Structures are given as structure tokens and as C-alpha cells.
Amino acid sequence: MTIGIVSTGIYIPTDIMTAEEIAFRSKLPIEVVKNKMGISKKPIPGKDDHTVAMGIWAAEKALQKGNVDPKSIDLIIYIGEEHKEYPLWTAAIKIQEELGAFHAWGFDVALRCGTTIMAMKVAKSMMLADPSIQTVLLAGGYRNSDFIDYTNDRTRFMFNLGAGGAAMILKRDYEKNTVLETDIITDGSFSEDVLVPVGGTKQPLSPEHLENGLYRLDVMDPEGMKARLEQKSMDNFLKVVRNALLKSGYSDKDIDYLAILHMKRSAHDYVLGELGLNTEQSIYLSDYGHVGQMDQIISLELAEKSGKIKSGDIVVLVSAGIGYAWGAIVIKWGIEGRNI
């Protein structure tokens, strides 16, 4: 039995922040923003671009693209961020209602920017274990750019955070775009390195916190985190890719396309180089920035539209998320030997 990707959908806000604006706000040289950080521009949320709403709009596109009846969906998994329209709110149920997926049930999952890959693994496992789950929708939105203070140099590696929504429809016994194996690594030694320090039970949100701008992402131990992360991050990127390939019966040399999150240009180029890939075998998301766990679906859609992937190709989605988590999943695109 196989699990295949029927379709994907993305929603990208029309409002943008340019590299020049990031440079102005952060007081960084424009060359650093464009060349080192790798940001030309990034989408930011407009007035109505709320987190779950963007996921719903992306899901509508995926349904239309795949010619899928919402009433045929058995399960909805929300893959967006905790930062959404309301706190303490199950977003998957809202998506169910708005799409008219009346025969589905739903729940939310979270692994920060590793959520999509984790959710694909969860969805596949559930479909294999429960024959009643035939069609699964993954959908969500992201606008953690709301938490960025461009005057805080400790968070400069997150100046690329943008906004958008993405969705994916998976189907049991679907003969195209087969979802193969996954590998995920989490490392709890980084679990409290990057966070919003107020607004939780330890430091309930107060007027003083808002006045002082403390409700923003911050790095608690920037030098310590950098030293520890440099020892592990690139190795773990490569490890999850290679482990997922090995589990799927492939190796580095079999990769045709790598759908990778946006990160600084040198790190992106390093990963491609270590895997023996050229620049045509990936898309650097310099016009999108980092839209969290939506990056892999955005990259996949862009690759499909530009003809970078074809039937029979081995496609690898790879992610990393604060916490820290690294994940990769392998897809056998299309139907081998056929153009679709």
C-alpha cells in the first residue's frame, strides 16, 4: 500500500518587506541582508492575513488543484503555528468548518519549522494503521515575523521570517508522488534557547511587558547557542537527509531535487555541496524568506511550476526548527517512466 501526494496549495500575502527596509530597521548593511542573509524581499501579513485564514486559503487551492471534494476528507491536521487568531484554540476544527469537510475530524500538531515533515510522517502512519483514513489534509499558516524586533541583534538570524500559508492533500493507495520514509532528530539541549520570554505561565503577560516590547522572540544565551549549534546543525541536516534516503532505499546520488527551508546563503550552499547537488536542483527562497514550516511546500510548488521536477524524480524535503529539530522525508515524484 502506498500513500501519495494528490496536490498542494500555497497562499502568499501581497504585502512585502524589502531587503532595504530590513537593513534600515536593523541598521545592517544592505549587502549583509542581501548576500549573507540571502533576503531580497519577504511576504509579511496584511490586515486580513491571519494565521489559520492563510492555511484555509492554501487548502482551498489544494482542493481545487487536486479536484478533491472536501466531504471526502477523513482527517485534517493543522500544521501552522501556535501564534494564530486566538490562543487555546484548535485550528484544525476551524479549517474543517470553513472547507465544509463535514465527514472529517481534526487535530493540531507542532514542531516549529519542522512541523510539516513531522505531520507527513504522522499522517502516513495513521493511514497505514487505520483503513478508515483514506484522505488527509495538512494545512496551516505562519506569521511569526510578528515577533521580530529588528533592533535586537541576538535575533538577526530570524530577520528572514515571513508570512504565508500552505496545504497538502495525502491519499491512501494513490499511485503518484509516493511518500517514502522520514528521519527526524530532536535535541532538547536547545529547548529554551529561542523563545518568547513572556506570556506563558512563568511570566504572564503584563502591560509593562507590552510597553517594553518583551513579547518578541529572543535568544537567551546567544554565544552558547551559537557554539553548540555550530557543532551539530549542518551535521544533523545531512544526517536526516541521508537516513531518510537510506530507509527509502536510496542515497545522496539519487536526489533530483531538494526542497529546503530558507537559511543564510552559505549554509544553503554548504548543504547542496555536501550532497553533491547543483543550484538547479533546489530553489533558494530569497524572494520569500523563511515562512516556517511552509517552506518545503512552497519550494515543492515552485519546483513543480518551473519544471525542476519530473516523474520518477527523487525529491527530498528537509527542515530545521528551533527547539531544536531536524527532519527529512523522501518522495518518489510522479510515476516512474511517465510524464504527468
C-alpha positions as CSV (number, residue, x, y, z in Angstrom):
1,M,0.0,0.0,0.0
2,T,1.2,3.5,-0.9
3,I,0.5,7.0,0.4
4,G,0.7,9.7,-2.3
5,I,0.5,13.5,-2.5
6,V,-2.6,14.4,-4.5
7,S,-1.9,18.2,-4.6
8,T,-0.5,21.1,-2.7
9,G,-1.6,24.8,-2.3
10,I,0.1,27.9,-1.1
11,Y,-1.0,31.4,-0.1
12,I,1.5,34.2,-0.2
13,P,0.5,37.7,1.1
14,T,0.8,40.6,-1.3
15,D,2.4,42.9,1.3
16,I,6.2,42.6,1.3
17,M,9.2,43.8,3.3
18,T,12.2,44.5,1.1
19,A,15.9,43.9,1.9
20,E,16.3,47.7,2.1
21,E,13.6,48.0,4.8
22,I,15.2,45.2,6.8
23,A,18.6,46.9,6.5
24,F,17.1,50.3,7.5
25,R,15.3,48.8,10.6
26,S,18.2,46.7,11.7
27,K,21.0,49.2,10.9
28,L,22.7,46.4,9.0
29,P,24.5,47.0,5.6
30,I,22.3,46.2,2.7
31,E,25.0,43.8,1.4
32,V,24.7,41.7,4.6
33,V,20.9,41.4,4.2
34,K,21.0,40.6,0.5
35,N,24.2,38.5,0.2
36,K,24.8,36.9,3.6
37,M,21.3,36.5,4.9
38,G,20.0,35.9,1.4
39,I,16.9,38.0,1.5
40,S,15.7,40.1,-1.5
41,K,12.3,40.5,0.0
42,K,9.8,38.6,2.1
43,P,6.0,38.5,2.4
44,I,4.5,40.0,5.5
45,P,0.9,39.7,6.7
46,G,-1.7,42.2,5.5
47,K,-4.7,43.3,7.6
48,D,-6.7,40.1,6.9
49,D,-3.8,37.7,6.7
50,H,-4.4,35.8,9.9
51,T,-2.5,32.5,10.5
52,V,-5.3,30.0,10.2
53,A,-7.1,32.0,7.5
54,M,-3.9,31.8,5.3
55,G,-4.0,28.0,5.8
56,I,-7.6,27.8,4.8
57,W,-6.9,29.8,1.6
58,A,-4.0,27.5,0.8
59,A,-6.2,24.4,1.4
60,E,-8.9,25.8,-0.9
61,K,-6.2,26.0,-3.7
62,A,-5.0,22.4,-2.9
63,L,-8.6,21.1,-3.1
64,Q,-9.2,22.9,-6.4
65,K,-5.9,21.8,-7.9
66,G,-6.4,18.2,-6.9
67,N,-10.2,18.1,-7.7
68,V,-10.8,16.9,-4.2
69,D,-14.3,17.1,-2.6
70,P,-13.9,18.4,0.9
71,K,-16.5,15.9,2.0
72,S,-14.1,13.1,1.0
73,I,-11.5,14.3,3.6
74,D,-11.2,11.9,6.6
75,L,-8.7,13.8,8.7
76,I,-7.4,17.3,8.9
77,I,-4.0,18.0,10.6
78,Y,-3.2,21.7,11.4
79,I,0.5,22.3,10.6
80,G,0.6,26.0,11.3
81,E,1.9,28.0,14.2
82,E,0.6,28.4,17.7
83,H,0.6,32.2,17.1
84,K,-2.8,32.4,15.4
85,E,-6.2,34.2,15.6
86,Y,-6.9,33.1,19.2
87,P,-4.9,31.3,22.0
88,L,-6.1,27.9,23.3
89,W,-7.9,27.2,20.1
90,T,-8.0,24.0,17.9
91,A,-7.3,25.4,14.4
92,A,-8.0,22.1,12.6
93,I,-11.7,22.2,13.6
94,K,-12.0,25.7,12.2
95,I,-10.4,24.6,8.9
96,Q,-12.9,21.7,8.8
97,E,-15.8,24.0,9.2
98,E,-14.7,26.6,6.7
99,L,-13.9,24.0,4.0
100,G,-17.1,22.0,4.5
101,A,-15.1,18.9,5.4
102,F,-18.1,17.6,7.4
103,H,-17.0,13.9,7.4
104,A,-13.5,14.7,8.8
105,W,-12.1,15.1,12.2
106,G,-9.0,17.1,13.1
107,F,-6.2,18.0,15.4
108,D,-3.3,20.3,15.7
109,V,0.4,19.4,15.8
110,A,3.6,21.5,16.4
111,L,7.3,21.1,15.9
112,R,8.0,24.7,15.0
113,C,9.6,24.8,11.5
114,G,9.8,21.0,11.4
115,T,6.0,20.6,11.7
116,T,5.2,19.8,8.0
117,I,7.6,16.9,7.8
118,M,6.6,15.5,11.2
119,A,2.9,15.8,10.2
120,M,3.5,13.9,7.0
121,K,5.1,11.1,9.0
122,V,2.2,11.1,11.5
123,A,-0.4,11.2,8.7
124,K,1.2,8.3,6.8
125,S,1.5,6.2,10.0
126,M,-2.2,6.8,10.8
127,M,-3.3,6.0,7.3
128,L,-1.3,2.7,7.3
129,A,-2.7,1.8,10.7
130,D,-6.4,2.8,10.2
131,P,-8.1,1.8,6.9
132,S,-10.9,4.3,7.5
133,I,-8.5,7.1,7.0
134,Q,-8.2,7.4,3.2
135,T,-7.6,11.1,2.6
136,V,-5.8,13.6,4.9
137,L,-5.4,17.3,4.6
138,L,-2.4,19.1,6.1
139,A,-2.9,22.8,6.3
140,G,-1.7,25.8,8.2
141,G,-0.3,29.4,8.2
142,Y,2.7,31.2,9.6
143,R,3.3,34.8,10.6
144,N,6.0,34.6,13.3
145,S,7.5,37.7,11.7
146,D,5.2,39.5,14.2
147,F,7.7,38.5,16.9
148,I,10.8,40.0,15.4
149,D,12.4,43.1,16.8
150,Y,14.8,44.3,14.1
151,T,16.8,46.2,16.7
152,N,17.7,43.1,18.6
153,D,20.9,41.8,17.2
154,R,20.5,38.5,19.1
155,T,17.7,37.5,16.8
156,R,19.3,38.6,13.4
157,F,19.2,35.0,12.2
158,M,15.4,35.3,12.3
159,F,15.2,38.5,10.3
160,N,14.1,36.4,7.4
161,L,10.9,35.3,9.0
162,G,7.9,36.0,6.7
163,A,4.3,35.0,6.4
164,G,2.1,32.7,4.3
165,G,0.0,29.5,4.2
166,A,0.4,26.1,2.7
167,A,-1.5,22.8,2.4
168,M,-1.0,19.3,1.2
169,I,-3.5,16.5,0.5
170,L,-2.4,12.9,1.0
171,K,-4.4,9.9,-0.2
172,R,-4.2,6.2,0.6
173,D,-3.4,3.9,-2.4
174,Y,-2.6,6.9,-4.6
175,E,-0.2,5.9,-7.4
176,K,1.5,9.3,-7.8
177,N,4.0,11.3,-5.7
178,T,4.6,8.4,-3.3
179,V,5.6,9.4,0.3
180,L,8.5,7.2,1.3
181,E,10.5,7.3,4.6
182,T,11.2,10.0,7.1
183,D,14.0,10.8,9.6
184,I,13.7,13.2,12.5
185,I,16.2,14.3,15.1
186,T,15.4,16.5,18.2
187,D,17.9,17.9,20.6
188,G,16.5,19.1,23.9
189,S,19.7,20.9,24.9
190,F,18.4,23.8,22.8
191,S,14.8,23.7,24.1
192,E,15.0,27.0,25.9
193,D,17.5,28.9,23.8
194,V,15.0,30.6,21.5
195,L,11.6,31.7,22.9
196,V,9.2,34.5,23.7
197,P,10.1,35.1,27.4
198,V,6.7,36.5,28.5
199,G,3.1,35.5,28.0
200,G,3.3,32.0,29.5
201,T,2.7,30.7,32.9
202,K,6.2,31.6,34.1
203,Q,5.8,35.2,33.1
204,P,2.1,36.1,32.5
205,L,1.8,38.9,30.0
206,S,1.5,42.3,31.7
207,P,1.1,45.9,30.4
208,E,4.8,46.5,31.3
209,H,5.8,43.7,29.1
210,L,3.9,45.1,26.2
211,E,5.2,48.6,26.8
212,N,8.8,47.4,26.9
213,G,8.4,45.2,23.8
214,L,9.2,42.0,25.6
215,Y,6.6,40.0,23.7
216,R,9.1,39.2,21.0
217,L,11.3,36.3,20.1
218,D,14.6,36.4,21.9
219,V,17.8,34.3,22.4
220,M,18.6,33.6,26.0
221,D,22.2,32.5,25.5
222,P,23.3,33.7,22.1
223,E,27.0,32.8,22.3
224,G,26.4,29.5,24.0
225,M,23.7,28.5,21.5
226,K,25.9,29.5,18.5
227,A,28.8,27.4,19.8
228,R,26.6,24.4,20.4
229,L,24.6,24.7,17.2
230,E,27.6,25.1,15.0
231,Q,28.8,21.7,16.2
232,K,25.5,20.0,15.3
233,S,23.3,21.8,12.9
234,M,24.9,21.1,9.5
235,D,25.8,17.5,10.5
236,N,22.2,16.9,11.6
237,F,20.8,18.4,8.3
238,L,22.9,15.9,6.4
239,K,22.2,13.1,8.8
240,V,18.4,13.3,8.4
241,V,18.6,13.6,4.7
242,R,20.9,10.6,4.4
243,N,18.9,8.5,6.9
244,A,15.6,9.2,5.2
245,L,17.2,8.2,1.9
246,L,18.7,5.0,3.3
247,K,15.4,4.0,4.8
248,S,13.8,4.6,1.4
249,G,16.4,2.5,-0.5
250,Y,18.3,5.5,-1.9
251,S,21.5,7.6,-1.3
252,D,22.8,11.1,-2.0
253,K,23.5,10.4,-5.6
254,D,19.8,9.6,-6.2
255,I,18.5,13.1,-5.2
256,D,17.0,15.0,-8.1
257,Y,15.5,17.9,-6.1
258,L,16.0,19.2,-2.5
259,A,13.1,21.3,-1.0
260,I,15.0,23.1,1.8
261,L,14.0,25.9,4.1
262,H,15.4,29.4,3.7
263,M,18.6,30.0,5.6
264,K,21.7,32.0,5.1
265,R,23.2,31.6,1.7
266,S,26.4,30.0,2.9
267,A,24.6,27.3,4.8
268,H,22.3,26.6,1.8
269,D,25.3,26.2,-0.5
270,Y,27.1,24.0,2.0
271,V,24.2,21.5,2.2
272,L,23.9,21.3,-1.6
273,G,27.7,20.9,-1.9
274,E,27.9,18.1,0.7
275,L,25.0,16.2,-1.0
276,G,26.6,16.6,-4.5
277,L,23.8,18.8,-5.8
278,N,24.0,21.8,-8.1
279,T,22.0,25.1,-7.8
280,E,19.4,23.8,-10.3
281,Q,18.4,21.0,-8.0
282,S,16.9,23.3,-5.4
283,I,15.3,26.8,-5.1
284,Y,16.8,29.4,-2.9
285,L,13.8,31.2,-1.4
286,S,15.4,34.7,-1.4
287,D,12.1,36.3,-2.5
288,Y,10.1,34.6,0.2
289,G,12.4,34.5,3.3
290,H,11.6,31.8,5.8
291,V,7.9,31.1,6.1
292,G,8.5,28.5,8.8
293,Q,7.2,25.0,8.1
294,M,5.6,26.2,4.9
295,D,9.0,26.5,3.1
296,Q,9.0,22.9,1.9
297,I,5.6,23.1,0.3
298,I,6.4,26.5,-1.2
299,S,9.6,25.0,-2.6
300,L,7.8,22.0,-4.0
301,E,5.2,24.1,-5.7
302,L,7.8,26.4,-7.2
303,A,9.8,23.4,-8.5
304,E,6.7,21.8,-10.0
305,K,5.7,25.0,-11.8
306,S,9.2,25.7,-13.1
307,G,9.7,22.1,-14.3
308,K,12.5,21.3,-12.0
309,I,10.9,18.0,-11.0
310,K,9.5,15.3,-13.3
311,S,8.1,11.8,-13.0
312,G,10.4,9.3,-11.4
313,D,12.5,12.0,-9.6
314,I,13.6,11.5,-6.0
315,V,12.6,14.6,-4.1
316,V,13.7,15.3,-0.5
317,L,12.1,17.8,1.8
318,V,14.3,18.9,4.7
319,S,13.7,21.2,7.6
320,A,15.0,22.5,10.9
321,G,13.2,24.2,13.7
322,I,14.0,25.9,16.9
323,G,13.9,23.5,19.8
324,Y,16.0,22.1,18.0
325,A,14.6,19.7,15.5
326,W,15.8,18.5,12.1
327,G,13.7,16.4,9.7
328,A,13.7,15.0,6.2
329,I,11.2,13.0,4.1
330,V,11.6,11.3,0.7
331,I,9.1,11.5,-2.1
332,K,9.1,9.5,-5.4
333,W,7.6,12.1,-7.6
334,G,5.0,11.3,-10.3
335,I,5.0,7.8,-11.8
336,E,8.4,6.5,-12.8
337,G,8.9,6.5,-16.6
338,R,5.9,8.7,-17.2
339,N,5.4,12.4,-17.6
340,I,2.4,13.7,-15.7
